[in-house]
């Protein structure tokens, strides 16, 4: 007989081996997911001219780079909505495998793309198109794999697991950054005929694809399906249930909370590195090393946030951290941008403090959103609450441009950080406490009644 242990949920016992495999599979899936996300942001930047005509203006070149990155961001919510609903109807495991297969193939194809000299304008069109499709599959991966992990997790350790899973973001950044630095040493960057532009960047994309295929080969036999999902009644229209049925209040509460989290994280993930290079005039290599250190520290911040939320409660932790971000985060960013810091080390240290202080709360995000939805619609609720909330924050660059007409550059991000913190507080106080919530199968009678409500 297979050994089982208590999951921490009343009356439910789980095979420890299946639990370990589910959590490990979610972490590995997120790791290859984030590796894929960082490839154009880090590895492709020194070679982006390979896909463009040489006579483009700097503004158009920057626009093409932004569109290449934005194509993935646009694809992710679409994939989350599509695959989130499918994960609730056909299973978490199957959608995880399909999604990883999809974005691994896209990444491999990008690694083989010819440049502008061979295909002309079609080179950048194919790159952007593949990144868009890639984003759709990336959105499907986390909406299936993450609920699968939490549905196996001991409820007393969900906070810790949430922090560890969030740390895949940091681990992926470090891996791709180190690989890119190594390739730049082996194949120096320069013009479109430089070794890095011709083939060096391809190594990182082949590495990303190889990680995805390795996940598929190993997890094909070792990734279990969610036992909770298997025991639950299946909802015919999970998205409709989340948007217009019994879970609509949960969706809007999560939407407000996550809008605040995405808005504040955008200010540090994108704005701070740019300000280091352009406002503080720090060279790109030093900025890269600073971001590496930041992500190592941030990993610890994610885990600490998850553990603390398990002790004091998600609701209280998120509300307090929202207030901390609105006040201390805004002050820390102002100090970072004030121009009063003495020396490069002080500027770099301030950037680390800003990023860790504001972003660490994300270690609680995925576990909390999953706790807000029942088993039969968990992937759909996670997909919509976690991904649709990206819509408003994704226009942060336009908000900064507008605020730049009213405020000095050192202050433009401060109102957005403060607003994000306030939205986190509102979203947290609007919702219930969830840390001790039991994950249970959804009964057919209850499901039918709730669908009608």
Buried (B, 14 or more C-beta within 10 A) or exposed (E): EEEBEEBBBEEBEBBBEBBEBBBBBBBBBBBBBBBBBBBBBBBBBBBBBBBBBEEBEEEEBEEBBEBBBBBBBBBBBBBBBBBBBBBBBBBBBBBBBBBBBBBBBBBBBBBEBEBBEEBEEBBBEBBBEBBBBBBBBBBBBBBBBBBBBBBBBBBBBBBBBBBBBBBBBBBBBBBBBEBBBEBBEEBEBEEBEBBBBBBBBBBBBBBBBBBBBEBBEEBEEEBBBBBBBEEBBBBEBBBBBBBEBBBEEBBBBBBBBBBBBBBBBBBBBBBBBEBBEEBBEBEEEBBBEBBBBBBBBBBBBBBBBBBBBBEEBBBBBBBBBBBBBBEBBBBBBBBBBEEEBEEBEEBBBBBBBBBBBBBBBBBBBBBBBBBBBBBBBBBBBBBBBBBBBBEBBBEBEEBBEEBEEEBEBBBBBBBBBBBBBBBBBBBBBBBEEBBBBEBBBBBEEBBEEBBEE
